[in-house]
Amino acid sequence: MGFRVEESSYIVINRLTLSYPTIRTYIRQQVVKIIEETYAKPDVIAGVATGGIALGALVAQELGSAFLLYTFRDERSRNAEPNRRSVK
């Protein structure tokens, strides 16, 4: 499994950042700050597999919003309903 660095200037390895409460809290607070300064209060925060689930759940909790877990299905099940779960 590799990373395509040319697609982004930044790479965040969530399994590392989530292991440190101070770093995890800082990232959560900064994402919440950006959301609050840029948008109205969201009803739902979606976490996309795999890297966005933990951060999305933390941000949703901080904002008091519902959290939606969205996972992609492969090409074979393209016509099927997406796998969505919402937790409030």
C-alpha positions in Angstrom: 0.0 0.0 0.0 1.5 3.3 -1.0 0.7 7.0 -1.0 0.6 9.2 -4.1 2.4 12.2 -2.7 1.9 14.2 -5.9 -1.9 14.4 -5.3 -1.5 16.4 -2.1 1.0 18.6 -0.3 0.2 17.0 3.0 -0.2 13.5 4.3 -1.8 12.8 7.6 -1.3 9.3 9.0 -4.4 9.0 11.1 -3.2 5.8 12.9 -0.4 7.9 14.3 -2.1 11.2 15.0 -5.1 9.5 16.7 -2.7 7.8 19.1 -1.7 11.1 20.7 -4.5 13.0 22.6 -2.8 16.4 22.3 -2.4 16.1 18.5 -5.9 14.5 18.1 -7.5 17.3 20.1 -5.6 20.0 18.2 -6.7 18.6 14.8 -10.3 18.3 16.0 -10.4 21.8 17.3 -8.9 23.2 14.1 -11.4 21.4 11.8 -14.3 22.5 14.0 -13.0 26.1 13.9 -12.8 26.0 10.1 -16.4 24.6 9.9 -17.8 27.2 12.3 -16.0 30.1 10.5 -17.0 29.0 7.0 -20.4 27.3 7.2 -23.6 27.3 9.3 -23.8 24.6 12.0 -24.1 21.3 10.1 -26.8 18.8 10.8 -24.5 15.9 9.9 -20.8 15.2 9.6 -19.9 12.4 7.3 -16.9 10.2 7.8 -15.6 8.4 4.7 -13.6 5.2 5.0 -10.9 4.7 6.0 -9.2 7.9 7.2 -12.2 10.1 7.8 -14.2 7.9 10.2 -12.4 8.7 13.5 -11.9 12.4 12.8 -15.4 12.8 11.5 -16.8 11.2 14.7 -14.7 13.5 16.9 -15.7 16.6 14.9 -19.4 15.6 15.0 -19.3 15.1 18.7 -17.6 18.5 19.3 -20.2 20.2 17.1 -23.2 18.3 18.6 -24.1 17.1 15.1 -25.1 13.6 13.9 -22.4 11.4 12.4 -22.9 9.6 9.2 -20.6 6.7 8.2 -20.4 6.3 4.5 -18.6 3.4 2.9 -18.1 2.9 -0.9 -19.1 -0.3 -2.6 -17.1 -1.7 -5.5 -18.1 -1.7 -9.1 -20.0 -5.0 -8.9 -22.6 -3.5 -6.6 -22.8 -0.1 -8.2 -26.6 -0.4 -8.6 -27.2 -1.3 -5.0 -28.1 1.2 -2.3 -25.1 2.7 -0.6 -24.2 1.4 2.9 -25.2 4.3 5.1 -25.6 4.5 8.9 -26.4 7.6 10.9 -25.8 7.8 14.6 -27.0 10.7 16.7 
